[in-house]
Amino acid sequence: MSDYALSVVIPVYNGARTIGRVVEALASLPIANQMEVVLTYDGSPDDSLAVCLALAEEGKLPITVVEHARNYGEHNAVMSGLRHARGAYIVTMDDDLQNPPEEVQRLFEHARDGGYDVVYSYYETKEHESWRNLGSRLTNWVAGVLMDKPKGLYLSSFRCMSAFVAREITRNTGPFPYVDGLILQVTQRIGTLKVRHLPRAEGQSNYTLARLFRLFMSMALNFSAIPLRAATLLGLAMGAVGFLALIIVLIEVLFGTPPTGWASTIAILLVVAGVQLLMLGVIGEYLGRLFLTINQRPQSTVRHVVRGRLARDDRTLRETDAV
């Protein structure tokens, strides 16, 4: 039996100026007396950790702070938070107030009342930069091609899942987790709910093109062999083109004037060499990830887990009642 009806897992990175407002808004929800918050501090350079620890001791909500020893990334932080969540349902959300906290209860109730294992939010209008919106659309399109994603489903980081799903996906201990890919491997009992998306309240997005590229690689290479098959097909296609070019050259040698320039030859060599390097890169990426996984590169390293005053008192009361 779960200790709470709902856990809210929030990765915190450069969120010192916003996480307090997020927790305060969550504490004002009607379901607050059945809810806990798990804050995963992901090694950010600001004073987010001190803010999180202070929030835990203030006692507006039962709060658990999971401290990473260094920065591992959003999906790794979510996985750590899920491992320490004790709710029957778990909502994951960002720390930047772009996900309105009042929508948390709607997500939870939609999942509970609809009998869904997972409910993803989607937005009528996304208040992100245009390049990030484009990246999200590309990621969702690729997920539809590489993974068994239901048609039309938008994969959002603002989602609600059951404790069953959280338990199953946290069995994964690999160094490159992609939470949505793991969810799709566990269940297809998935619902959606339209929610509001607000402009960023403070600072700039922590996502960069490099971070989005790493996320894309985790999704593309960790959950499908399609890139390897595509590399094979591309190699076959280039081989066929090369064979056709060889036949044309032989015909010109036997029945016409042999080519005298080297530009066409160099062009073909460059194309073929580029394709070969691309295929080697794909294979190398698979092998590199396999090497790091076999050598047990950690998904995350947790330095401390601190349960706030209400979380400690609540656990003590429950253990006393059980006796």
C-alpha positions as CSV (number, residue, x, y, z in Angstrom):
1,M,0.0,0.0,0.0
2,S,1.3,3.5,-0.9
3,D,2.0,6.1,1.8
4,Y,0.4,8.9,-0.3
5,A,-2.2,9.2,-3.0
6,L,0.2,11.4,-5.0
7,S,3.9,12.1,-5.3
8,V,5.2,15.0,-7.3
9,V,8.8,14.5,-8.6
10,I,10.6,17.6,-9.6
11,P,14.2,17.7,-11.0
12,V,15.9,20.9,-9.8
13,Y,18.6,22.5,-11.8
14,N,19.2,26.3,-11.5
15,G,15.8,26.5,-9.9
16,A,16.6,28.4,-6.7
17,R,14.4,31.3,-7.7
18,T,11.4,29.3,-8.8
19,I,11.2,26.0,-6.8
20,G,9.9,27.8,-3.7
21,R,6.9,29.2,-5.7
22,V,6.3,25.7,-7.2
23,V,6.1,24.1,-3.7
24,E,4.0,26.9,-2.3
25,A,1.5,26.5,-5.1
26,L,1.4,22.7,-4.7
27,A,0.8,23.2,-0.9
28,S,-2.4,25.2,-1.7
29,L,-4.0,22.4,-3.8
30,P,-7.0,20.6,-2.3
31,I,-5.2,17.3,-2.4
32,A,-2.1,18.7,-0.5
33,N,-2.9,16.6,2.6
34,Q,-2.6,13.4,0.5
35,M,0.6,14.5,-1.3
36,E,4.4,14.5,-1.0
37,V,7.0,16.2,-3.1
38,V,10.4,14.7,-4.1
39,L,13.0,17.3,-5.2
40,T,16.0,15.9,-7.0
41,Y,18.8,18.3,-6.9
42,D,20.9,17.6,-10.0
43,G,24.2,19.3,-9.2
44,S,23.4,22.8,-10.4
45,P,25.9,25.7,-9.8
46,D,23.4,27.9,-8.0
47,D,22.1,27.5,-4.4
48,S,19.2,25.3,-5.3
49,L,20.3,22.6,-2.8
50,A,20.1,25.0,0.1
51,V,16.7,26.3,-1.0
52,C,15.4,22.7,-1.3
53,L,16.6,21.7,2.1
54,A,15.0,24.9,3.6
55,L,11.7,24.0,1.9
56,A,11.9,20.5,3.3
57,E,12.2,21.8,6.9
58,E,9.5,24.5,6.6
59,G,6.9,21.8,6.7
60,K,4.2,23.0,4.2
61,L,4.3,19.6,2.6
62,P,6.1,16.3,3.2
63,I,9.3,16.9,1.1
64,T,12.1,14.5,0.3
65,V,15.3,16.0,-1.2
66,V,17.5,13.7,-3.2
67,E,21.0,15.1,-3.7
68,H,23.0,14.1,-6.8
69,A,26.7,14.2,-6.4
70,R,27.0,15.8,-9.8
71,N,24.9,16.8,-12.8
72,Y,23.5,13.8,-14.7
73,G,20.6,15.3,-16.7
74,E,16.9,15.6,-16.5
75,H,15.9,12.0,-17.2
76,N,18.5,10.6,-14.8
77,A,17.2,13.0,-12.1
78,V,13.6,11.9,-12.8
79,M,14.6,8.3,-12.4
80,S,16.2,9.0,-9.0
81,G,13.1,10.9,-7.9
82,L,10.8,8.0,-8.9
83,R,12.9,5.6,-6.8
84,H,12.2,7.6,-3.7
85,A,8.5,8.5,-4.4
86,R,5.9,6.8,-2.2
87,G,2.7,7.8,-3.9
88,A,0.1,5.6,-5.6
89,Y,0.5,8.0,-8.6
90,I,3.4,10.1,-9.5
91,V,3.4,13.4,-11.4
92,T,6.7,14.6,-12.9
93,M,7.1,18.3,-13.7
94,D,9.7,21.0,-14.3
95,D,10.9,23.5,-11.7
96,D,10.5,26.6,-13.9
97,L,6.7,27.3,-13.4
98,Q,5.9,26.7,-17.1
99,N,3.8,23.7,-15.9
100,P,1.1,25.4,-13.7
101,P,1.0,23.5,-10.4
102,E,-2.8,23.7,-10.3
103,E,-2.8,21.3,-13.3
104,V,-1.1,18.6,-11.2
105,Q,-4.4,17.6,-9.5
106,R,-6.2,17.4,-12.9
107,L,-3.5,15.1,-14.2
108,F,-3.7,12.9,-11.1
109,E,-7.5,12.7,-11.2
110,H,-7.6,12.0,-14.9
111,A,-5.2,9.1,-14.4
112,R,-7.0,7.7,-11.4
113,D,-10.5,8.1,-12.6
114,G,-9.7,6.9,-16.1
115,G,-7.8,3.8,-15.0
116,Y,-4.7,4.9,-17.0
117,D,-1.2,3.8,-16.2
118,V,0.1,7.0,-17.7
119,V,-1.4,10.4,-18.6
120,Y,0.6,12.8,-20.8
121,S,-0.2,16.4,-20.9
122,Y,-0.3,18.3,-24.2
123,Y,-0.5,22.0,-24.9
124,E,-2.6,24.2,-27.2
125,T,0.3,26.7,-27.3
126,K,3.8,26.0,-26.1
127,E,5.7,28.9,-24.6
128,H,9.2,27.7,-25.6
129,E,11.6,29.2,-28.1
130,S,10.9,28.2,-31.7
131,W,14.0,26.1,-32.0
132,R,13.0,24.0,-29.0
133,N,9.5,23.6,-30.3
134,L,11.0,22.4,-33.5
135,G,13.2,20.0,-31.6
136,S,10.2,18.6,-29.6
137,R,8.3,18.0,-32.8
138,L,11.3,16.2,-34.4
139,T,11.8,14.1,-31.2
140,N,8.1,13.1,-31.2
141,W,8.2,12.2,-34.9
142,V,11.4,10.1,-34.4
143,A,9.8,8.4,-31.4
144,G,6.9,7.4,-33.6
145,V,9.2,5.8,-36.1
146,L,11.6,4.1,-33.7
147,M,9.4,3.1,-30.8
148,D,5.9,1.8,-30.4
149,K,4.4,5.2,-29.7
150,P,0.6,5.5,-30.2
151,K,-0.2,7.7,-33.1
152,G,-0.8,11.3,-32.2
153,L,0.6,11.0,-28.6
154,Y,2.7,13.9,-27.6
155,L,5.6,12.9,-25.2
156,S,5.7,15.6,-22.5
157,S,7.8,15.8,-19.3
158,F,4.7,16.9,-17.5
159,R,3.1,13.5,-17.0
160,C,1.3,11.3,-14.4
161,M,2.1,7.6,-14.0
162,S,1.0,4.9,-11.6
163,A,3.3,3.4,-9.0
164,F,3.3,0.2,-11.0
165,V,4.8,1.9,-14.0
166,A,7.3,3.8,-11.9
167,R,8.4,0.5,-10.2
168,E,8.9,-1.2,-13.6
169,I,10.8,1.5,-15.3
170,T,13.2,2.1,-12.4
171,R,14.4,-1.4,-12.8
172,N,16.5,0.1,-15.6
173,T,19.9,1.1,-14.3
174,G,21.6,1.9,-17.6
175,P,23.5,5.2,-17.8
176,F,21.4,6.6,-20.7
177,P,17.7,6.5,-19.5
178,Y,15.0,7.9,-21.6
179,V,11.9,7.9,-19.4
180,D,9.3,8.0,-22.2
181,G,11.0,5.1,-24.0
182,L,10.9,3.0,-20.8
183,I,7.2,3.9,-20.2
184,L,6.3,2.8,-23.7
185,Q,8.0,-0.6,-23.1
186,V,5.9,-1.1,-20.0
187,T,2.3,-0.1,-21.0
188,Q,0.0,1.2,-23.7
189,R,-2.8,2.1,-21.3
190,I,-2.0,5.8,-21.9
191,G,-4.3,8.8,-21.7
192,T,-3.8,12.5,-22.6
193,L,-5.0,15.8,-21.1
194,K,-4.7,19.3,-22.4
195,V,-3.2,21.7,-20.0
196,R,-1.9,25.3,-20.0
197,H,1.7,26.1,-20.7
198,L,3.0,29.4,-19.2
199,P,6.0,31.6,-20.2
200,R,9.1,31.0,-18.3
201,A,9.0,32.9,-15.0
202,E,12.8,33.3,-14.4
203,G,16.0,33.0,-16.3
204,Q,16.6,30.9,-19.4
205,S,15.9,27.3,-20.4
206,N,18.5,24.8,-19.2
207,Y,18.1,22.9,-22.5
208,T,20.7,23.6,-25.1
209,L,21.1,22.2,-28.6
210,A,23.8,19.9,-27.1
211,R,21.5,18.6,-24.4
212,L,18.7,18.1,-26.9
213,F,21.1,16.2,-29.2
214,R,22.1,13.9,-26.3
215,L,18.5,13.2,-25.5
216,F,17.8,12.5,-29.1
217,M,20.7,10.0,-29.2
218,S,19.4,8.3,-26.1
219,M,16.0,7.9,-27.6
220,A,17.3,6.8,-31.1
221,L,20.0,4.3,-30.0
222,N,18.8,2.9,-26.7
223,F,15.4,1.6,-27.8
224,S,15.7,0.5,-31.4
225,A,18.1,-1.2,-33.9
226,I,16.6,0.8,-36.8
227,P,19.6,3.1,-37.1
228,L,21.8,0.1,-37.7
229,R,19.4,-1.3,-40.3
230,A,19.2,2.1,-41.9
231,A,23.0,2.2,-42.1
232,T,23.0,-1.2,-43.8
233,L,20.4,-0.1,-46.3
234,L,22.3,3.1,-47.0
235,G,25.4,1.0,-47.6
236,L,23.6,-1.3,-50.0
237,A,22.2,1.7,-51.8
238,M,25.6,3.3,-52.2
239,G,27.0,0.0,-53.3
240,A,24.4,-0.3,-56.0
241,V,25.1,3.3,-57.2
242,G,28.8,2.5,-57.3
243,F,28.2,-0.7,-59.3
244,L,26.1,1.3,-61.8
245,A,28.8,3.9,-62.1
246,L,31.3,1.2,-62.8
247,I,29.2,-0.2,-65.6
248,I,28.9,3.2,-67.2
249,V,32.6,3.8,-67.0
250,L,33.3,0.4,-68.6
251,I,30.9,1.1,-71.4
252,E,32.6,4.5,-72.1
253,V,36.0,2.8,-72.1
254,L,34.9,0.1,-74.6
255,F,32.7,2.1,-76.9
256,G,33.4,5.7,-76.4
257,T,35.9,8.3,-75.0
258,P,37.1,7.5,-71.5
259,P,36.6,10.2,-69.0
260,T,39.6,12.5,-68.6
261,G,38.6,14.6,-65.6
262,W,39.1,13.7,-61.9
263,A,36.4,15.9,-60.4
264,S,33.6,13.2,-60.8
265,T,35.9,10.6,-59.3
266,I,36.8,12.7,-56.3
267,A,33.1,13.6,-55.8
268,I,32.1,9.9,-55.8
269,L,34.9,9.0,-53.4
270,L,33.9,11.8,-51.0
271,V,30.3,10.7,-51.0
272,V,31.2,7.0,-50.5
273,A,33.7,7.9,-47.8
274,G,31.2,10.2,-46.0
275,V,28.5,7.4,-46.0
276,Q,31.1,4.9,-44.7
277,L,32.1,7.2,-41.9
278,L,28.4,7.8,-41.0
279,M,27.8,4.1,-40.8
280,L,30.9,3.6,-38.7
281,G,29.8,6.5,-36.4
282,V,26.4,4.8,-35.8
283,I,28.1,1.5,-35.1
284,G,30.6,3.2,-32.8
285,E,27.9,5.0,-30.9
286,Y,26.2,1.7,-30.2
287,L,29.4,0.0,-29.1
288,G,30.4,3.0,-26.9
289,R,27.1,2.9,-25.1
290,L,27.3,-0.9,-24.7
291,F,30.9,-0.5,-23.3
292,L,29.8,2.1,-20.7
293,T,26.8,0.0,-19.7
294,I,28.8,-3.2,-19.3
295,N,31.3,-1.2,-17.2
296,Q,28.4,-0.1,-15.1
297,R,28.7,3.6,-15.5
298,P,26.2,4.9,-12.9
299,Q,22.8,6.2,-13.9
300,S,23.3,8.6,-11.0
301,T,25.1,8.9,-7.7
302,V,23.1,10.0,-4.8
303,R,25.1,11.7,-2.1
304,H,22.3,12.2,0.5
305,V,18.5,11.6,0.8
306,V,17.0,14.1,3.3
307,R,13.4,13.8,4.3
308,G,11.9,17.0,5.7
309,R,10.2,17.4,9.0
310,L,6.7,16.6,7.8
311,A,7.9,13.6,5.8
312,R,9.7,12.2,8.9
313,D,6.8,12.9,11.2
314,D,4.4,11.3,8.7
315,R,6.5,8.2,8.4
316,T,6.7,7.9,12.2
317,L,3.0,8.2,12.6
318,R,2.3,5.5,9.9
319,E,4.8,3.1,11.5
320,T,3.2,3.7,15.0
321,D,-0.3,3.0,13.5
322,A,1.0,-0.2,11.9
323,V,2.2,-1.4,15.4
